[in-house]
Amino acid sequence: MRRSLGIWIVGLTAAALGAAAVGTHASAAAPTRAAAAASTIDKTYSCKVRRRSVDLYASVDLPAAQGQPASPGFLGLTTGVRTREQNGVQTTVAQVSLSSKKNSLRIDTKSCQRVKRKIPLKPRGLPTPPNTVTPTLFGHDSERCGSTARVLFRLRVTTSNHTPTHALFAVRDDSTKRRPIAFYRWSPSKVSAYPGQSCVGNG
């Protein structure tokens, strides 16, 4: 069922985004570096899923407010298959994530394998209209979505000076039918999120 968007929490910190929604970056996953000042990366991966559900999180740049620091826009997917200890706390490793910070793209290649098959970078087969997120409208979108034992994701991200500026992100079941799970159009100032029928708002 479609989620109802949660209330925007002003000044939500980057640390809270990682811990509460998509976990931490894989320590072994090195930044994907653009070869020039502006470039586009387009990759498709198949990832293991732990409990036949995945967590998706997208946010925009949020200004400092109410004593909280500014936080960068974020986009990420967690399948729950890997954890690690950080500062004495067990945290979940995100399988893919990026933010509006330089060299921020991370892909967990221990849990995900790059594949040649492509999936559409369109919200075809998903409910419309999208959930719209801006700095003054909700600030973030968080979903927990049912899935098969593996999921496919395709990410096309445009960078400027090695910093993500736009992204198209499609997630589907890695099965014969390749059922669409969710689709995102992301930028630091606006997100259009298309969660599927198996998704429920996650705060």
N, C-alpha and C positions, 0 to 999 in steps of 0.2 A: 504494500500500500504506500501511497505517497506520504512523505513526512510533512509535518508542519514545522516551519522554521522556528528555531529557538530565538531567544532574546539576545541581541548583540551585547556582549560584555565589553565595555570600553577598556582598551589598553590590555587586552589579553596578551600575555607574554609569549615569546617564542618557546620558552622552556615548557610552558603549559601545553602548547600545541603538540610538541613532540611527545611528552609523557602521556597526555590524556587521550590523544586521538590517533596518532600514527606511530608512536614509539620513537626510538632513536635511530640514527643512521647506522648502517653496518660499518664497523671499524675497518673492514677489508675493502669496502667499496670506495674507490678513489673518485675524485671529481671528474666528470666528463668535461674536457676543456675544449673550447672552440678554437679553431685554427686561426681565425681572424677576428677583427673587432665585432663583426656581425656575422652570424651563421645560423643555420637551421639543422637540427638533429631530428631524425625520424627513425625510431627503433620499436621493434615488437618483441615481447618476451612472454614465456610461459612460466608460471610460478606455482609452487606447491601451496596448498591451502590446508590449514590444520583442522578446523572444525566446520568445514563447508560454509564458512561465512568470511567476509572481508570487511575491513574498515576503510572508509574513504573520507578524506578531510580536505577542504579547500577554504582559503581565506584570502583577504585582501590586505594591503598595507593599512595598519591602524596607527593613528597618531598617539603621541603621549597624552595621557589624560588621567585625572584623579590620582596623581602620584605614581602611575604606572608608566614604564618606558614605552616608546614606540615599538611596534613589532612588524616584521616583514610579512608580505603575502606568502602563502604556503600552499602546496598541492602534494598529496601523498596517498599511498596505498599500503596497507598492512594486511598480511594474510595469516599472521599468528604463528608461523612455523619456527621462528627464531627469537630467542631472548638473550640478553646479556646483562651482567651486573655493572651498574654505573653508580659510583658514590655509595656503595652498599645497598643499592636498590635494584631489584630485578626489573628490567624494562624490555619492551618488545621492539624488535628491529623492524624498521620500515623496509618494504621491498623496493619501493621507488619513492623519491621525494625530491622536491625542489622548492626554492624560495626566491624572493626578489633580492637576493644577495649574490655577490660575485662567486663563481665556481661552486654553486650550491647543489647542482644536480647529483643525485646518488642513486645507484641501482645495485641491489643486493644480488650479486651474481652467484652467491652460494645457494640461494633458494630459487633463483630464476635463470632460465636458459634462453638465450636469444634464438629466435626462430625466423624462418624466411616468410612464412605465410602472413598475409596482411589482413587486418580487419578495418572496416570503414571508420573514418574519423568524422562521423555524423551521428546524430541522436536517433537514427532510424530504429523503430521498434520500441522506443521509450516514451513514457507519458510526457505530454506538453501542457502548458508552457513550462519553461524551466524555473527552478529556484534562482532568483537573482540576488546577488550579494554585492554590496558596495560598502565603502567605509561608514556610510550613514544608514545602511539598511542591513541589519543582522551582523555583518562583519565576517561571518563564516558559515559554512555548511558542513555538517558532519553526518555520515551515514554508516549504518551496518547493513550489509546486503548478503542474502543467501547466495551460495555458489556451488559449483561442482568441486571435485577434489583438486582440480587445477584451474587457474584462470589465465586468460590471455590479456595482456595490456599492450596498447600501442600509444606511444607518446611522441608527438611532434612538438618540439620546443624551439622557439626563436630566441637567440641571445644577442645582446649588444654589449660589447666590451666584457664578454664572458658572464653577463648577468641575464637570467631569464626575463623576458619581457612579455611573451605570449606563449600559450601552450594549448594544444588540443590533446585530450586524453580520453581514450576509449577502453572500457573493461568489459570482457565477455567471458562466459564459461569456455574452458578449453575442452570442448566436447564436439560431437558430430554436429549438433544443432547450433553451437556457438551463440547461445542466448545472450542478448545484450544485458549487462548488469547496470552500467552507468556511463555517462559521457559528460565531459567538462570542457567548457571554453574558459580559459583562465588568463587573467592579467593582474598586475598588482593593484589595479583600480576597480576591476569588475570581474565577477565570476558568474557564468551561467551554468548551473548544475542540472543534469537530467538523471535523477535516480530512477531505477526501475521498480517494478511492482514488488520485487523481493526486498527492497530497501526500507529501513525504518530510521527515522531521525534519531541521532545518537547524542543529542545534547547541543 
